[in-house]
Amino acid sequence: MKRLTKYLYVLSFDGLSTLDFNYISTLPNFKSYIEKAAYSKQVYSVYPSLTYPAHATIVTGKYPKNHGVINNTLLQINRKSPDWYWQRKYIKGETLYDLAIDKGIKVAALLWPVTGKSRIQYNLPEIFANRPWQNQIFVSLMNGSPMYQYILNKKFGYLRRGLKQPYLDNFVHASLLNTIEEKDQELVLVHYTDLDTMRHHHGFYSEEAREALERLDQKLGDIINAMKDKCIYEESTLVVLGDHSSLDEDKIINLNVLLKEKGYINVKNTNIIDYKAIAKSCDGSAYLYVKEDKLIEELKELLYDFNEQEECIENIYSRQDAEKLGADPKCAMLIEAKKGFYFLDEAEGTVIKQIQPGEAGRLPEVTAATHGYSPLKENYTTVFMASGKGINKGNIIEKMNLVDEGPTLAALLGIQFKECDGKVLKEFIQLDL
């Protein structure tokens, strides 16, 4: 397969929604970029529509059930802050960046999920210190490219304030611009989370979210200018995409409280000491895991009875249905929340918690908007845009799936996946297969 571009830059703007498209089209840098791009305004994410499963899908072209990253976080009972799927080891099979490296292509990744301890040559991984004895800089260095990160932290570490936004994005952005200037990478994967954070803390349509979109517009302009200054812009393809949308909510469902009350979970001193069934949150949805399949029917009846009273569940999918939807085939059920609700893993407190004003963004895991819902939820799609070398300028695809992005990106680099759920979107690229 012929390589169509020398440089491929993939910018992931976490939480960028179809509903944002009209507004960003009025912002100066987005407007100029979109006028030269091919795009789809309606991209269906994966189920569960979370950041880590989605980003693993983007670089594999597979559904979560096949690439193995079926949630953001691991099922670690009694851990208030479970570990995330941070490392490359969690992805089954080949990735876009591994195939690129095998072809002799230099790769840079900045805060791209599920890249810890990968072969990426310039890697600033998304990972945080999750134990009291851990140091953030040390954890990052051990999971990425030590010297590359050391230099970036020395130059731009002053921009960071832990994980707070927009400071983290400012650090990533300065690091990216420096990487463009000083390195000769051909595939760049970068993940910005400012928008997603603002929506979690303040709501989908908040002023803070609008300001985050404006900051992303400025960053897009900076990146284009840096590519032009390096004299690589005309030889490059620049992709801008989202991973999922978000929905406003104000109520929490703690299914493990219900399971504890009904005797499926045993708790001592607030710690779970044993369980027959347990729920694992995916925010807008939740997996239910059981130790014995014979419990499934009675648990389904329990959930239906519970929902008759609370009216908080939209769908209860069987294991077989969950697998068909691309989710974890090991779950007993996949439970979809109604709009306005999302799930947490707490086994203490009330089954349904009404979020009070001021709690979102201040209390751990309490949000004003979230994701993880079915990709088929109304007004819940994301976007994909591509401009530059090898792109059919002006072509628009009305609807597409996130699994199609990986093989399409690979085709731009002259690469093919051996195993893939998605397809190359020929409408986007100048490809003669």
C-alpha positions in Angstrom: 0.0 0.0 0.0 1.3 3.4 -1.0 2.1 5.9 1.8 0.1 9.1 1.3 1.7 11.5 3.8 5.1 12.0 5.3 3.8 13.4 8.6 0.6 12.4 10.3 -0.6 14.5 13.3 -3.6 13.2 15.3 -5.1 15.7 17.8 -7.6 14.2 20.2 -9.8 16.9 21.8 -11.4 14.8 24.6 -15.1 15.3 24.8 -15.5 17.2 21.5 -19.1 16.7 20.4 -21.2 16.9 17.3 -23.0 19.7 19.1 -19.8 21.7 19.2 -19.3 21.7 15.4 -21.4 24.8 14.6 -19.7 26.8 17.2 -16.1 25.8 16.5 -16.8 26.5 12.8 -17.1 30.2 13.8 -13.7 30.3 15.6 -10.8 31.5 13.4 -8.5 28.6 13.4 -11.1 25.9 13.4 -13.0 27.8 10.6 -9.9 27.9 8.4 -9.0 24.3 9.1 -12.5 23.0 8.4 -12.7 24.8 5.1 -9.8 22.7 3.8 -10.9 19.5 5.5 -12.9 16.3 4.9 -15.0 15.5 7.9 -17.9 13.7 9.6 -19.9 15.6 12.1 -21.6 12.4 13.4 -19.2 9.7 14.6 -20.5 6.9 16.8 -18.1 6.1 19.7 -17.7 2.7 21.3 -19.5 1.1 24.2 -18.7 2.1 26.9 -18.0 5.5 25.5 -15.1 6.3 27.8 -11.7 7.9 27.1 -9.5 4.8 27.4 -11.6 2.3 25.4 -12.1 5.0 22.8 -8.5 5.8 22.4 -7.5 2.2 22.2 -10.1 1.8 19.5 -8.6 4.8 17.5 -5.2 3.1 17.3 -6.5 -0.5 16.7 -9.7 -0.2 14.7 -11.2 -2.7 17.2 -14.1 -2.7 19.6 -13.3 -2.9 23.3 -14.2 -6.5 23.5 -11.4 -7.2 21.0 -8.7 -4.8 22.0 -9.2 -5.6 25.7 -9.6 -2.1 27.2 -13.2 -2.4 28.3 -13.2 0.4 30.8 -11.2 3.4 32.0 -10.3 1.7 35.3 -9.6 -1.8 36.5 -11.9 -3.7 38.9 -10.0 -3.3 42.1 -12.3 -3.8 45.0 -11.9 -1.4 48.0 -9.5 0.9 46.2 -10.9 4.4 46.3 -8.8 5.3 43.3 -8.5 2.2 41.1 -5.6 2.0 38.6 -6.4 2.9 35.0 -5.6 0.9 31.9 -2.4 2.9 31.6 0.0 0.6 29.9 0.3 -0.8 26.4 0.2 -4.3 27.8 -3.6 -4.0 28.2 -4.1 -3.7 24.4 -4.5 -7.0 22.6 -2.9 -7.3 19.2 -1.3 -4.6 17.0 -1.6 -0.8 17.2 -1.1 2.0 14.7 2.0 3.2 16.5 3.6 -0.3 16.7 3.0 -0.9 13.0 4.5 2.5 12.2 7.6 1.9 14.3 8.0 -1.5 12.6 8.0 0.4 9.3 10.8 2.8 10.5 8.5 5.7 11.3 9.4 7.8 14.4 6.5 8.3 16.7 5.7 10.9 19.4 2.8 10.5 21.9 1.8 13.1 24.4 -0.8 12.1 27.1 -2.2 9.5 24.6 -4.1 6.9 26.8 -2.8 3.3 27.1 0.7 4.0 25.9 2.7 3.4 29.1 5.7 1.2 28.7 5.2 1.1 24.9 7.8 1.2 22.2 7.0 4.8 21.2 10.3 6.7 20.8 9.1 10.0 22.3 6.5 9.2 24.9 4.9 11.4 27.5 2.3 8.9 28.8 -1.0 9.7 30.5 -0.5 8.2 34.0 -0.6 9.6 37.5 0.9 8.6 40.8 -1.8 6.4 42.4 -0.1 5.3 45.6 0.9 7.4 48.6 4.6 6.5 48.2 4.7 7.3 44.5 6.1 10.5 42.9 4.4 11.8 39.7 7.6 12.6 37.8 9.1 9.2 38.6 6.0 7.3 37.6 5.8 9.2 34.3 9.5 8.7 33.6 9.3 4.9 34.3 6.3 4.5 31.9 7.5 6.7 29.0 10.7 8.1 27.4 12.8 9.2 30.4 15.2 11.7 28.7 12.4 13.2 26.5 10.2 13.7 29.6 13.0 15.0 31.7 13.8 17.8 29.2 10.1 18.7 28.8 9.6 18.9 32.5 12.7 21.0 32.9 11.5 23.4 30.3 7.8 23.5 30.9 7.1 21.9 34.2 6.3 25.3 35.7 3.1 25.3 33.6 1.6 22.3 35.4 -0.5 22.3 38.6 -0.9 18.6 39.0 -3.8 17.3 37.0 -5.7 20.7 37.1 -6.9 22.2 33.8 -6.2 24.2 31.7 -2.7 24.0 33.2 -2.1 20.3 32.2 -3.1 21.0 28.7 -0.9 24.1 28.6 2.1 21.9 29.6 1.2 19.3 27.0 0.8 22.0 24.4 4.1 23.6 25.1 5.7 20.2 25.0 4.1 19.4 21.6 5.3 22.7 20.1 8.8 22.0 21.4 8.6 18.5 19.9 7.6 19.8 16.5 10.5 22.2 16.6 13.2 19.9 17.8 12.3 16.3 16.9 11.8 14.7 13.5 8.8 12.5 14.3 6.4 11.4 11.5 3.5 10.2 13.5 2.3 12.3 16.4 -0.6 11.4 18.8 -1.6 14.1 21.3 -4.5 14.1 23.8 -6.0 17.3 25.2 -8.4 16.9 28.2 -9.3 20.5 29.1 -12.8 20.4 27.4 -13.7 17.1 29.0 -12.6 18.3 32.4 -14.6 21.5 32.2 -17.8 19.6 31.2 -17.3 17.2 34.1 -17.0 20.0 36.6 -19.4 22.6 35.2 -21.8 21.0 32.7 -22.0 20.5 28.9 -23.2 23.9 28.0 -21.3 25.8 30.7 -19.3 29.0 30.1 -16.2 27.1 31.2 -16.7 24.5 28.4 -17.2 27.3 25.8 -13.9 28.9 27.0 -12.2 25.5 26.7 -13.3 25.3 23.1 -11.8 28.7 22.5 -8.5 27.6 24.1 -8.5 24.6 21.8 -9.0 26.9 18.8 -5.9 28.8 19.8 -3.9 25.6 20.3 -4.9 24.4 16.8 -3.6 27.6 15.4 -0.3 27.3 17.3 0.2 23.8 16.0 -0.5 24.8 12.4 2.0 27.7 12.7 4.6 25.5 14.3 4.3 23.0 11.4 4.6 25.8 8.9 7.7 27.2 10.7 9.2 23.7 10.5 8.4 23.7 6.8 6.5 20.4 7.1 2.9 21.6 6.8 2.6 21.0 3.1 3.8 17.4 3.5 1.5 16.7 6.5 -1.9 15.4 7.3 -3.6 17.0 10.3 -6.4 15.1 12.0 -8.7 16.5 14.7 -11.1 14.2 16.4 -13.2 13.6 19.5 -13.5 10.4 21.4 -17.0 10.7 22.8 -19.6 13.4 23.7 -21.1 14.1 27.2 -24.5 14.4 28.8 -25.5 16.5 31.8 -26.6 14.6 34.9 -27.5 15.3 38.5 -28.2 11.9 40.1 -25.8 9.1 41.0 -26.8 5.4 41.1 -24.8 3.3 43.6 -25.8 -0.2 42.5 -23.4 -1.8 45.0 -25.5 -0.3 47.9 -28.5 -2.2 46.5 -26.5 -5.4 46.1 -25.2 -5.1 49.6 -28.7 -4.5 51.0 -29.9 -7.7 49.2 -27.1 -9.8 50.5 -24.9 -10.1 47.4 -22.1 -8.0 48.9 -20.6 -8.5 52.4 -19.1 -5.5 54.0 -17.0 -5.1 57.2 -15.8 -1.7 58.4 -16.9 -0.2 55.0 -14.6 -2.7 53.2 -16.1 -5.3 50.9 -14.8 -8.7 52.2 -16.7 -10.9 49.7 -19.4 -10.7 47.0 -21.6 -12.9 44.9 -22.3 -10.0 42.4 -20.7 -6.6 42.0 -21.2 -3.6 39.8 -18.3 -1.8 38.1 -19.1 1.8 36.9 -18.5 3.0 33.4 -20.0 6.3 34.4 -23.1 6.4 32.1 -23.3 2.6 32.1 -22.2 -0.2 34.5 -21.0 -3.8 34.2 -22.4 -6.3 36.5 -20.1 -9.2 37.3 -21.2 -12.4 39.1 -19.3 -15.3 40.6 -22.0 -17.8 39.6 -24.1 -17.6 36.5 -27.1 -19.1 38.2 -27.6 -15.7 39.9 -28.1 -13.8 36.7 -31.9 -14.3 36.4 -32.6 -13.3 40.0 -30.4 -10.3 39.7 -32.1 -9.2 36.5 -35.5 -9.5 38.3 -34.0 -7.4 41.2 -32.9 -4.7 38.8 -36.3 -4.6 37.0 -38.1 -4.2 40.3 -35.7 -1.5 41.4 -36.1 0.3 38.2 -39.9 0.3 38.5 -39.5 2.4 41.6 -36.6 4.6 40.6 -37.0 4.9 36.8 -33.2 5.4 36.4 -32.2 2.5 34.1 -32.8 2.7 30.3 -31.6 -0.8 29.3 -30.3 -4.0 30.8 -28.2 -5.9 28.3 -27.4 -9.5 28.7 -23.8 -10.8 28.4 -24.5 -11.8 24.8 -26.0 -8.4 24.0 -23.0 -6.6 25.6 -20.7 -8.6 23.4 -22.6 -7.7 20.3 -22.3 -4.1 21.3 -18.6 -4.4 21.6 -18.3 -4.4 25.4 -16.8 -6.8 27.9 -18.0 -10.4 27.1 -17.0 -11.4 30.7 -19.8 -9.3 32.3 -23.1 -10.8 33.4 -25.0 -7.7 32.3 -24.4 -4.2 31.0 -26.7 -1.6 32.5 -27.4 1.6 30.7 -28.5 4.7 32.8 -31.2 7.0 31.7 -30.2 10.6 30.9 -29.7 12.5 34.1 -28.1 9.5 35.9 -24.7 7.9 36.1 -23.1 5.1 38.1 -20.5 5.0 40.9 -19.0 2.0 42.7 -19.8 3.1 46.3 -21.2 0.4 48.6 -22.1 2.9 51.3 -24.7 5.6 51.5 -27.9 5.6 49.4 -28.7 3.8 46.2 -29.7 7.0 44.5 -27.9 10.2 45.4 -29.1 13.6 44.3 -26.1 15.9 43.5 -26.3 19.1 45.3 -25.2 22.5 43.9 -21.4 23.0 44.2 -20.6 19.3 44.6 -19.6 18.7 41.0 -15.9 19.1 40.5 -15.4 19.6 44.3 -16.2 16.1 45.6 -14.3 13.1 44.1 -16.2 11.5 41.2 -19.1 13.9 41.5 -19.7 15.5 38.1 -22.1 17.8 36.3 -21.8 16.0 32.9 -20.3 12.6 32.0 -20.1 9.9 29.3 -19.8 6.1 29.1 -23.4 5.8 27.8 -24.5 3.9 24.7 -23.1 5.5 21.5 -26.7 5.4 20.3 -27.9 8.0 22.8 -29.6 11.0 21.2 -27.3 13.9 20.4 -24.3 12.0 21.7 -22.0 11.6 18.7 -18.5 13.0 18.2 -16.5 14.3 15.2 -13.6 13.4 12.9 -11.8 15.9 10.6 -8.8 15.5 8.4 -6.9 18.1 6.3 -3.7 18.1 4.2 -1.7 15.6 2.3 -3.7 12.6 1.0 -7.1 14.0 2.0 -10.0 14.5 -0.3 -10.8 18.1 0.6 -14.4 18.9 1.1 -15.7 15.3 1.3 -18.3 14.8 4.0 -19.4 11.5 5.4 -22.8 11.9 7.1 -22.2 9.1 9.7 -19.3 6.9 10.6 -18.0 4.8 13.5 -14.9 5.2 15.7 -13.6 1.8 14.7 -13.1 3.2 11.1 -10.6 5.8 12.2 -7.7 3.4 12.9 -7.6 1.7 9.5 -8.1 5.1 7.8 -5.2 6.6 9.7 -3.1 3.5 8.9 -3.8 3.8 5.2 -2.4 7.4 5.2 0.9 5.9 6.4 0.8 3.0 3.9 0.0 0.5 6.7 -2.7 -2.2 7.0 -4.0 -3.9 10.1 -4.1 -7.7 10.0 -7.1 -7.8 12.3 -9.6 -5.0 12.5 -13.3 -4.3 13.1 -13.4 -1.1 11.1 -12.8 -0.2 7.5 -10.8 2.3 5.5 -13.0 5.3 4.7 -12.0 5.8 1.0 -14.2 8.9 0.8 -11.7 10.7 3.0 -8.4 9.8 1.4 -6.8 9.7 -2.0 -6.3 6.0 -1.9 -6.1 3.5 -4.8 -6.5 0.1 -3.1 
